[in-house]
Amino acid sequence: MKTVNIYYFAVLRECAGKSHETRQTAARTFLDLYEEIRTLYRFPLEATRVRVALGDSYGEMDQEIVDGAEVTFIPPVAGG
């Protein structure tokens, strides 16, 4: 099991009911982690519509998770 710090924005924050959490997971990749929490919180967005950031840079959903990772799932945003 790995410990990850997850941050949520916009619709993901609304569905999760929180802006961040520390979670134990057996997920291998960030895609696996997203699918795990998508099921838990009933996120409306498929993984193909979400970006992942690791610390202060974008990552790839198929990257392997390392213990202690700081991950942000970012939904598409609109605005002007």
C-alpha positions in Angstrom: 0.0 0.0 0.0 1.1 3.5 -0.8 0.1 6.8 0.8 -0.9 9.6 -1.5 -2.1 13.1 -1.0 -4.9 13.9 -3.4 -6.2 17.4 -4.3 -9.5 18.0 -6.1 -10.8 21.0 -8.0 -14.2 22.1 -9.4 -16.7 19.3 -10.0 -14.4 16.7 -8.5 -14.2 18.7 -5.3 -18.0 19.0 -5.2 -18.5 15.2 -5.7 -15.8 14.3 -3.1 -17.1 16.8 -0.7 -13.5 17.9 0.1 -10.6 19.7 -1.5 -8.0 17.2 -0.5 -7.3 14.0 1.4 -4.6 11.6 2.3 -5.4 8.1 1.2 -3.9 4.6 1.3 -4.1 2.8 -2.0 -2.9 -0.3 -3.8 -3.4 1.4 -7.2 -0.4 1.0 -9.5 -0.9 4.0 -11.7 -2.6 7.3 -11.5 -5.3 6.0 -13.9 -5.9 3.1 -11.4 -6.1 5.6 -8.6 -8.5 7.9 -10.5 -10.8 4.9 -11.3 -10.7 3.9 -7.6 -11.8 7.3 -6.4 -14.2 7.8 -9.3 -16.2 4.8 -8.2 -16.0 5.9 -4.5 -17.2 9.5 -5.1 -19.2 8.9 -8.3 -17.2 11.3 -10.4 -19.1 12.1 -13.6 -15.9 12.5 -15.7 -14.1 9.6 -17.4 -10.3 9.5 -16.9 -9.8 10.6 -20.5 -11.3 14.0 -19.6 -9.1 14.6 -16.5 -5.5 15.8 -16.3 -3.1 14.7 -13.5 -0.5 16.9 -11.9 2.3 15.6 -9.7 3.6 18.3 -7.4 3.9 21.4 -9.6 4.0 19.7 -13.1 1.7 17.7 -15.3 2.1 14.0 -15.4 0.6 11.1 -17.3 -2.2 8.9 -16.1 -0.2 5.7 -16.8 2.7 6.8 -14.6 3.4 4.5 -11.6 2.5 5.9 -8.2 5.3 6.4 -5.7 4.7 6.4 -1.9 4.1 9.9 -0.7 3.0 11.3 -4.1 1.2 14.6 -4.2 -1.4 14.3 -7.0 -4.0 16.7 -8.3 -6.8 15.6 -10.6 -7.8 18.5 -12.8 -11.1 18.5 -14.7 -11.7 20.6 -17.8 -12.4 24.2 -16.9 -14.4 26.9 -18.7 -14.4 30.6 -18.2 -13.7 33.8 -19.7 
